[in-house]
Amino acid sequence: MENLQYTKEMRDEINDLSAFNYGINDDSKIEKKTRDGQRTPMQWTSKKINAGFTDASKPYHPLSKSWKTINVEDQLNSSSSHLNLFKQLVQIRQNEPFYSGKYQTILATKQIFSFIRWTNVKISSSIYLIIINMTGAGQYKPDDKPIDLDFIKLLKCKNKNAKGKIIAKSTNIKKDSVLFNEGNLIDLNKISLYSNQAILLLLDLSIDQITLPSS
């Protein structure tokens, strides 16, 4: 969902008491002081009145303007939606490396944050690599340039041909990208991420095949 941006023309729609306390008649304060834009009705569907939130002629707050394109029904029907990604990550969170395993930062800059998680067991331990490109805002633009990463070097892998299997990826990764299809095996020395993209990989490595950075 998206917050509704209140304007001076919508003064009569505001219910937030704090906005009144700050002086709702001051047009310059309406957008900054009211929190009603975060309290719009839940957007369930584009096929029913008031986005399926209520059958009343008018809900307690105006609908966000995005309700016809951003709603629960459409999110459930899209395999690459934020809702389905969230549900997927909740399931992944139940894997041992994520609730009781070990953690190590691999790369932390203004652009890239990356870390691994694994269990304490050296033999047959699953190692997950998470990579996030934090550059920019919103989905990447056509002229956006990716950041190229070599995790063979960053992890100092003994196996120079090591790969990672895509377990999950952010919703803004395009269909023509090698990172799009979950289950794909990708080379760890050739990973490219655009702004605000992120991936979760399961490495075909054991913990004794890499050299962890010193804490």
N, C-alpha and C positions, 0 to 999 in steps of 0.2 A: 504494500500500500504506500501511498504518498500523502504527505501532510497537505491539508488545504491551506492555501495562502489567503488569510483574511485581509481585506482592504477596508478603507473608510466607508465604501458603499455597503459593506456587510455589517455595519455597526449594530444593527438591530438583531443580528443573528448570534451575537456573542453572549455567552452565558458565564464565562470565566470571571469569578469575583475579583481575582487579583488584577485583571485588566481594568475593571471599574475603579479599583483602589488606586491604580497608577494614573487614572485620568483618561477614560476612554474617548473623551471628546477631543483629545489632542491627537490629530491624525498621524503625527510622526511616531506615536507610541503604539498604535494598534497592532502592527505586524510584530513588534518586538515583545510586547507584554502579554498578549493573549496566548494561552496554550490550547485553545479549542481546536486549532488546526491539527493537533495530534489526537483528537478525540472523535474524529468523524466515524460514522457507522461502518461496521465491518463489511467489506465488499465480498459477498459470497458468490454472486453470479451477475452476468450481464443480461440475463434473460428475464429478470423479474423487476418489478417496481422497487425502488429504493435499494437496488443491488441485493434483494432478498433479505435485507436486514429486518424490515418491518412491513406489514400490510397497511399501516397508517398512511394517511394522505401526505403527512410531512414528518420526517424523523426529527429527533431532538437537535441534531446538528445537520447542516448541509452535507451532502456527499462530496467526497473528493472527486475532482474532475476526471480522475483516471479510472473510475469504477468499471467502465465498459471494456477496458483493455487489461486492467490489472485486478484480478479477483481470484478467489480460491478455486472456483471451477476450472478456469483456464489454466491455473498453475498446476492443478492435479492432472490435467490432460496433456501437459507438456513435459516431456522427459528431461528437458534441460532447464526447468524452472527453479527459482530460488526455493520454493516450498519443497520440491522433491529432493533438491540438493541438501536441504536442512535435514530431511528425514533420513537420507542416506548417511549423513555425517553422524547422526544420533546412533545409528546402527554400528558404524565404524567405531564410535566411542566406546562400545562395549568390548572391543578387542583388548586383550591384556596389555599390549604395549602402551595403550592410551589411558588406561586407568590405574596401572600399577607398575608400568615399565620405567625405563631410564630415558633421560632426555639430554641432548647435547646440541647447542647452537653450532651451526656450520658456517653460516655467512650472515652477517648483520650489518647492512649499510643503510644509507638514506633511501636506496632504491629496492634492495632485495633483503628479505628476511627468510632464512631457511634453517631448518633443524631436523634432527632425526629422533625417532623413538624406537626402543627395542626392549626386549625382555632381558632379564639377568642371565638367562640360559645361553651359553655360547653355542652349543650344538643345536641346529635347527631353529635358531632364534630368528623371528621375523623382524626385519629392519624397515621402517617406514621413513621416507624422505618427504618433507613438506617444503614447498618453494612458493613464495609469495612475492610478486612484483608490486610494490606499493607506490609506484610512480603515477603521478597525475590523478585525475578524478573521473569517475564514470567509465563507461565502456570505451575501448580504444577506438581511435579515429583512423580513417584510411591512411593518413600520413604518419601515423604513430610508428615508431621504430622499436623493434624488440630488443631485449637485453639477452645476449648470448652467454650461456653458462657452461662450464666444464666441471662436472662433479667428479670426474675421474681424478682430476688434480686436487680439487677442494677436499675430497675424502681420502686422497692419497691411496687410491685403490691398488691392491696387488694385481687384481684382474683388470687389465686395461680395456677389456671388451665387455665390461659389466653393463647390464641393462636394468631398467626399471619398468615394472608393469603399472599402467595407469589404473588407479583404484577410484579416484574421484577427481573432478576438475571444476573450476569456476564456470558459471553460466555464460560468460562472455567469450569463451573459446569457440572459434568458428569451426564449422563442419569440415572444411577443407584442411584443417590443421592435423598433424600427426598426433596431437595431444587430445583430439576430440573423443575418440572411441576408447571407452574403458576396456581394459584387457590388453590393449596394444603394448608391445615391448618397445621401448625407445632407448637409444644410446645415451648414457649418462654424460658423455662429453659433448653432446650436441643438443642442449635444451635451450629453447628460445621462448621467452615470455613477454607479451605486450603489457601495457599499463593495466594494473588492477587484475591481472590474471593470476591464478594459483592452481597448483596441481598437487596431488598426493600420490606418491609412488611406493610400490613394494619392491625393494631391491633384491636382486638375485645374488646377494652377498651375505656372508656371515660376519659377525662383528670383528673377528680376528683378521679379516681381509682388508680392513680399513684402518687408518690412523686418525684417532680422534684429536681435535685441537686441544691444547692444554687449557684448563679452566682459568 
